[in-house]
Amino acid sequence: MLHKVRRFEKLIFSFGVLIGVVLACLLVNSENETAMQTSCEIQSNADTSYSRWLAMQNIKKYPVDYEESSYGNTKRYNTVSEAAFLYNAVHVYCVVFVTKRRNALAVKNTWGNRCNEITFIGLSNISDISVITFKPKSSWQYLCDTMRYIWQHNKGPLHWVIFLPDDVFVIPENLRYYVAALDYNEPHYLGHDVTFWGKVYNVGEAGYVLSKGALLALQYRFNTSESCLKSGKYWKNEDFYLGKYLAEMGITPEDTKDNSGCNRFHRYNLNYVMGPHSNKGNSPTRRITNQINPGCYSKHIITFNGIEPDKLYLYEYLLYRVKVLQHGGTLGNKPPAMLKSEDEVWREFVREEGLGYLEDISPKRYFELWQRKIPSPEMLNDLLRQQSQNEFNNDASGPES
């Protein structure tokens, strides 16, 4: 009898274990489904906010074949591109703090052209670029006076202002895409958030964005240059002071990561983000807590460090000049239609030179025409040599740094 009871107890124990495993699996599946549902809801909310804003503008968005719009019959596309529409609808004011002439020129000739308005701020005048100069006693006064200047002297509608150094590459189209559904009259403080001395703020190396509402709040707080001077006395801490004073007014950094957890604002160059580093540029006196996920690139990235001026031109070329066709290309590889045959072009050229018709020209006159229009090899070599010498002399003088 005792043997049967023990067997019965083992059976109950085994059955209980089985029930526990099944319940655990159901619980895990339920949690996974909830997590997936939450993720989908986040994805849905992020996607629909911009779509809802477009709908409020009575705008319908649909894809256009990239190759045909570039090389085909463009008349059939009686539309405006999304980037062009956002340029007119979302005003982005770019403020660039200049340290080097070459950097500022690179910004002006690349992404700066896609700002609605751009202002270069510096400590001294720089040739070739119009720079607004200040003589501050601290980096916070430098930034504070700059914000006051932008508020008082903007020429167009003031929606969003991005502040950044001159070695950062910006994709204004992605910034407009991100902020379009936000109310710029409300205080918004966007960028790459870090922690320093227990304060959360957006680091300056990645650039930070202030809405009109946030700028207005700062104007009330710092209504004179003297108030800017008295509120900060150190250098290289203006981004920390900005976050500190905004926090005192209840304005804190917003999470600007995309739905995959990747940053839209980067304080490092793209090569560095590929590596498992997290403390570059930190010092014992300024310990910054931040996290970088190696290889975590947002497809809607807004800023990243450009390193050197030539890299800014390279990014400009890759992003806006190179045409990537998903399914290969055919139209772009076809020669353009000839309005006139080669024979007719040659005949017209002979008539324009006053030599009559092609059938009437003699071999001697044909040779004279050829000799007059085509330089001899010696002349061509001299011309190329002179051009090379001029370019070498210009490079030897060196650009102003």
Secondary structure, 3 states (H helix, E strand, C coil): CHHHHHHHHHHHHHHHHHHHHHHHHHHHHHHHHHHHHHHHHHHHHHHHHHHHHHHHCCCCCCCCCHHHHHHCCHHHCCCCCHHHHHHHHCCEEEEEECCCHHHHHHHHHCHHHHCCEEEEEECCCECCECEEECCCCCHHHHHHHHHHHHHHHCCCCCCEEEEEECCEEECHHHHHHHHCCCCCCCCCEECCEEEECCEEEECHHHCEEEEHHHHHHHHHHCCCHHHHHHCCCCCCCHHHHHHHHHHHCCCCCCCCCCCCCCCCECCCCHHHHCCCCCCCCCECCECCECCCCCCCCCCCCCEEECCCHHHHHHHHHHHHCCCCCCCCCCHHHCCCCCCCCHHHHHHHHHHHCCCCCHHHCCHHHHHHHHHHHCCCHHHHHHHHHHHHHHHHHHHHHCCCC
